[in-house]
Amino acid sequence: MHEPASPASWRIALPHTAAAVPVARALVRTALTDIESSADTDTAELLTAELVANAVEHTVGRDPIELVIELLPTGCQVEVHDSSPLPPGDLTAPDPPGAPDPWQEHGRGLLLIRTLSSSCGHRPTGSGKAVWFTLPTRRGADGH
């Protein structure tokens, strides 16, 4: 594996529809594969899909959703920007406390993000908010 000389990043506008979810997954996989990132592409795809699906489902309006992928020497960071200033829920602790109901069809996205990422959160932007997660570099069989 080789690391890029400087961190690389992509900004992509996605439609505010469910069709954005598979497109975002493919973009993350391509970004992480094309430069031989050692971040876990399967986990990055899953968590990106959760963030984009939440943005589509919980944001009113037709404004595009923006996907930002940044490759770092220590892994990668993915952000999803939407036009709602409302926070996405608590990304650092369950809300409400306890495990989600196994019979519910919704409510596990933030739990997955909290559990599988090395860090996550949200921040206000000039046009709404950004929700993000980071994944560390995955150690290969050669120890690097």
C-alpha positions as CSV (number, residue, x, y, z in Angstrom):
1,M,0.0,0.0,0.0
2,H,1.2,3.5,-0.7
3,E,-0.2,6.7,0.9
4,P,-1.1,9.7,-1.1
5,A,1.4,12.6,-1.0
6,S,-1.3,14.8,0.5
7,P,-4.8,14.1,1.8
8,A,-7.3,13.7,-1.1
9,S,-11.0,14.8,-0.9
10,W,-14.1,14.7,-3.0
11,R,-17.3,16.7,-2.8
12,I,-20.3,15.3,-4.6
13,A,-23.9,16.7,-4.8
14,L,-26.5,13.9,-4.6
15,P,-30.2,14.1,-5.3
16,H,-32.6,14.3,-2.3
17,T,-34.1,10.9,-3.1
18,A,-33.5,7.3,-2.0
19,A,-31.5,6.8,-5.2
20,A,-28.7,8.8,-3.5
21,V,-28.0,5.9,-1.2
22,P,-26.5,3.4,-3.7
23,V,-24.8,6.2,-5.5
24,A,-23.1,7.3,-2.3
25,R,-22.0,3.7,-1.5
26,A,-20.5,3.3,-4.9
27,L,-18.7,6.7,-4.6
28,V,-17.2,5.8,-1.3
29,R,-16.0,2.4,-2.5
30,T,-14.5,4.0,-5.6
31,A,-12.7,6.7,-3.6
32,L,-11.3,4.3,-1.1
33,T,-10.3,1.7,-3.7
34,D,-8.9,4.0,-6.4
35,I,-6.1,5.3,-4.2
36,E,-5.5,2.1,-2.3
37,S,-6.8,3.4,1.0
38,S,-6.4,0.9,3.8
39,A,-9.7,2.0,5.4
40,D,-12.4,-0.6,5.6
41,T,-14.4,0.0,2.5
42,D,-17.3,-2.3,3.6
43,T,-17.8,-0.4,6.8
44,A,-17.4,3.0,5.0
45,E,-20.1,2.0,2.6
46,L,-22.5,0.9,5.3
47,L,-22.0,4.0,7.4
48,T,-22.3,6.3,4.4
49,A,-25.5,4.6,3.4
50,E,-26.9,5.2,6.9
51,L,-26.0,8.9,6.9
52,V,-27.4,9.5,3.4
53,A,-30.6,7.6,4.1
54,N,-31.1,9.6,7.3
55,A,-30.5,12.9,5.4
56,V,-33.1,11.9,2.7
57,E,-35.6,10.6,5.3
58,H,-35.4,13.4,7.9
59,T,-34.7,16.5,5.8
60,V,-37.6,18.4,4.3
61,G,-37.3,19.9,0.9
62,R,-35.6,19.1,-2.3
63,D,-32.1,20.6,-1.7
64,P,-29.3,18.3,-2.8
65,I,-27.4,16.3,-0.2
66,E,-23.6,16.7,-0.3
67,L,-21.2,13.8,0.2
68,V,-17.7,14.8,1.3
69,I,-15.0,12.1,1.4
70,E,-11.6,12.9,2.8
71,L,-8.7,10.5,2.8
72,L,-6.3,11.1,5.7
73,P,-3.0,9.5,6.6
74,T,-4.7,7.9,9.5
75,G,-7.8,6.7,7.7
76,C,-10.8,8.4,6.1
77,Q,-13.6,10.8,7.1
78,V,-17.0,10.9,5.4
79,E,-19.5,13.8,5.9
80,V,-23.0,14.1,4.7
81,H,-24.3,17.7,4.4
82,D,-28.0,18.5,4.3
83,S,-30.2,21.7,4.6
84,S,-31.7,21.0,8.0
85,P,-30.1,22.7,11.0
86,L,-31.6,20.1,13.4
87,P,-29.2,17.7,15.0
88,P,-29.4,14.1,13.9
89,G,-29.9,12.7,17.4
90,D,-27.2,11.9,19.9
91,L,-24.3,10.2,18.1
92,T,-22.3,9.7,21.3
93,A,-24.9,7.8,23.4
94,P,-28.1,5.9,22.9
95,D,-31.3,7.9,22.8
96,P,-33.2,6.6,24.6
97,P,-30.8,4.6,26.8
98,G,-30.7,0.9,26.0
99,A,-30.7,-1.4,23.0
100,P,-33.0,-0.7,20.1
101,D,-36.1,-2.9,19.8
102,P,-35.1,-5.9,17.6
103,W,-38.6,-5.8,16.0
104,Q,-38.4,-2.2,14.9
105,E,-37.5,-1.5,11.2
106,H,-35.7,1.8,12.1
107,G,-33.5,3.1,14.8
108,R,-30.2,1.3,14.3
109,G,-28.4,3.7,12.0
110,L,-26.9,5.9,14.7
111,L,-26.0,2.9,16.8
112,L,-24.1,1.4,13.8
113,I,-22.3,4.7,13.3
114,R,-21.4,5.0,17.0
115,T,-20.3,1.4,17.2
116,L,-18.3,0.9,13.9
117,S,-16.6,4.3,13.5
118,S,-13.6,5.5,15.4
119,S,-15.4,8.9,16.0
120,C,-18.5,10.6,14.8
121,G,-20.5,13.7,15.3
122,H,-22.3,16.6,13.6
123,R,-21.7,20.3,13.2
124,P,-23.6,23.3,11.9
125,T,-22.9,24.6,8.4
126,G,-23.9,27.8,6.7
127,S,-26.8,26.0,5.0
128,G,-27.7,23.3,7.5
129,K,-25.5,20.7,9.1
130,A,-22.9,18.1,8.4
131,V,-22.9,14.6,10.0
132,W,-19.7,12.8,9.9
133,F,-17.7,9.7,10.9
134,T,-14.1,8.6,10.7
135,L,-12.6,5.2,10.1
136,P,-9.0,4.4,11.0
137,T,-6.5,2.8,8.7
138,R,-6.9,-0.9,8.8
139,R,-3.7,-2.9,9.5
140,G,-2.8,-5.3,6.8
141,A,-1.4,-8.8,7.1
142,D,2.1,-7.3,6.7
143,G,1.6,-5.1,9.9
144,H,1.5,-1.8,8.0
